[in-house]
C-alpha cells in the first residue's frame, strides 16, 4: 500500500519548538500565515482600517462581533463541490462551516457538509482504494488482522444509517474569554447517511479480551501539519461501551457514494453521539487498548472539559480535565433565515433540526418572548438512532416590530438546552446555548 504520509525529510531538520508551533496550528488554524502573507508588507490592507495584522487576525476569528464582510472567512478560498456560502475558517488545515439556513436538508448533501481537518488529507488521486487496508491490533486484541475494503464488504453485514457528526468546538466563538481553537459559530454539524459495517463485528472477528479491553483508538492516513511521519495529525478513540454499540460503524460510503476526499476517502470511522474528532477519517488502524487511548488529541486539554465548573479564563490543571464524550442536546433554526419578515396576523412557519449525544430528542419548544412562554413544536422521530430530527412550528405575532424566535430541545434524559452560555471550559467545547433568529413584523 502506498505511504500516504508526507515526506518528513525537511521537517526532521526543524527544531522541536517549530514542531510544537505546528501542532498548535492544528487547532488554531494555519490560515494565519497564508492570510497575513496575502496582505503584503505591514498588513496594508488592514492598516486602512486602523488594525495591525495580528490584531485583525484575532478579530477575524471572533466572528460574532464582526460585520458580515469579515465574517465570511478566507476570501477566495474554495473546496471543489462545496456550496457557495461556506465560511472557511482556515486553509491549512482546511476547516469550514455552514450558516444555519444551509443546513435545512433532511439528509446533509456533500456540498453542505462542514469540513474539519487536523492535518493534511491524502490526495484522492494518489489513493488506490483496492489496496487500502485497515489493521486491527492492540494490547487487548487476541492478535492482528488486516482487511481490505473488499474484505470488509464481503465478510460482514452492511448497514446504512443516517448519523449526525458535530465538531466538539461547534459554538466556540461565543465563549468569553475566547478559548484557543477554530472559532466555530453554529454550523460545524451535518447529518449524511453512512454505509459500512459495525465496528463490533470486526472486533469480534479479530477477537479481544473483554475483561482487559477498555478503549479503542484509531490511526489515520492524513499527515501531521509538520510533515513528520512520526507524528499523527489526530489519533483519538472511544470507550469499549461505545465501540460495540450497533451504530458505531466503519464506513466506505457517504450518501450512497464513495466518501468524498475531505470527509475521509476511502474509509472512516463513525462514532455517533461523540464529538466528530472520535470519527476518524482516512482510517488505517484500530487499536484495542487496555487503557484510555493516549494518541494525539487525547491528552492535556484536547477534547477535554473540566471535571467541575470553573471560572471563565481559569487555568485548569490537566488532572482536573475529563474526556468529552456524549455531546449535549442541541437544535438549530434552519428556516427561515435570520432577518425574515412577516406581518401581524400572518402565520410564519419556523423549522429546524435537533440532535443529542445520547440518542433521541424528546421535545422541541419555541419562544417569542425570550423564554417567558413556550410553544411546543411538531418534532419528527429520527429515521434511526443518532439521526437528527426535523421540527416545525407555526408562529403568529400580535404586534409589529423587531422580534426573536428561540428554539430549545429536550432529550430523553430530561436535559434541556440552556438559554445562556453553558459553563466555560479552556477549549470551548459543548456550547449548546439555544439558537434564535431575528424576525421583523410589519403592521
Buried (B, 14 or more C-beta within 10 A) or exposed (E): EEEBBBEBEEBEEBEEEEBEBBBBBBBBBBBBBBBBEEBEEEBEEBBEEEBEBEEBBBBBBBBEEBEEEBBBBBEEBEBEEBEEEBBBBBBBBBBBBBBBBBBBBEBBEBBBBBBBBBBBBBEBEEBEBEEBEBBBBBBBBEEEBBBBBEBBBEEBEBBBBBBBBBBBBBBBBBBEEBBBBBBBBBBBBBBBBBBBBBBBBBBEBBBBEEEBBBBBBBBBBBBBBBBBBEBBBBBBBBBBEBBBBBBBBBBBBBBEEEBBBBBBBBBBBBBBBBBBBBBBBBBBBBBBBBEEBEBBBBBEBBBBBBEEEBEEEEEBEEEEBEBBBBBBBBBBBBBBBBEBEBEEEEEBEBBBBBBBBBBBBBBBBBBBEEEEEBBEBEBBEBBBBBBBBBBBBEBEBEEEEEBEBBBBBBBEEEBBBBEEBBBBBBBBBBBBBBBBBEBBBEE
